[in-house]
Amino acid sequence: REYLCFGRQNYNTIESLYKNCPEFDVFVCGSDQLWNPLIHNNKNNEAYFLDFVPGNKGRIAYAPSFGISQFPDNCMAELKSLLSKFHYISVRESSGADIVEEAIGKRPRVVLDPTLLLSKVQWEKVFKRVEVNKPYILCYLFSNQEYICNFVRHVWQLTGYDVIVLPFADIDKEKKYKKLYNVGPNEFLWLISNAQLVITDSFHATAFSINFNTPFYSLLRNIQGESNNMNTRIYNMLEIAGLQNRLITDKTPLPEKASTNIDFNDANAILEIKRNEDIKFLKEALSDMLV
């Protein structure tokens, strides 16, 4: 309510969108796992492909993520039809570009996640301080994998820093870790920016850590071979930033010391170039559709 403008009409079904499409000149869709059919009962969600938009209106895809590297065969024919209606398509991961290219024969642009289009200075305007008095490790984890629990415990013992968790996984229930509740987006950003170290299996916590130059370790939430394996998102983010050495897997030996010093200079330069290029792409697409 404070930062976003919402329409007055609520749309609870895809049928309501087809019946009463919002009155806009251009429609843009994008971001996290938007085009992952495995989280929509193994079906493409037409709403997230803007299929309800009339043919005379502009359709732009900015950084939608498939979240998976292997697209289900039973969804591919419909995917081709849905994508063919877009005027501009970009995706967030190179694996997503592979899927789009397979579907329509054209390779889309791979762009930054929307959160990375803003610099740390811009994000700082919405930071909200959390009362934390000691240096801390921030843990934002979704997985209960044993190797992740062991890694957090090991780094905690190495550093002696307080461990702050935003409770979700079972690991968060360990009483020796400080748990923070009622943390909204403003506080979340502040906590990442001010941590001595971030340990996470979250794409966006990884992305914000890189953007804010906060030392981090990025872990894999999914086991290789799982049908809804989302590891490709982490791989791609680290590859873009040239920080693949911050990836921790179940095969990685526990470190002898916790590395909290990262040279972000190359990552910053890469992000700045990509940010300018991707903002230019989005502006040009919008301008073309609004002629």
Salt bridges, closest charged atoms under 4 A:
ASP32 OD1 - ARG92 NH2 2.99
ASP32 OD1 - ARG233 NH1 2.92
ASP51 OD1 - LYS85 NZ 2.65
GLU93 OE2 - ARG92 NE 2.71
ASP98 OD1 - ARG107 NH1 2.76
GLU101 OE1 - ARG107 NH1 2.85
ASP113 OD1 - ARG92 NH1 2.95
ASP113 OD2 - HIS204 NE2 3.12
GLU131 OE2 - ARG129 NE 3.85
ASP170 OD1 - LYS173 NZ 3.22
GLU174 OE2 - ARG153 NH2 3.42
GLU174 OE1 - LYS176 NZ 2.88
GLU187 OE2 - LYS128 NZ 3.87
GLU272 OE1 - ARG275 NH1 3.04
GLU277 OE1 - ARG109 NH2 3.48
ASP278 OD1 - ARG109 NH2 3.00
ASP278 OD1 - LYS274 NZ 3.70
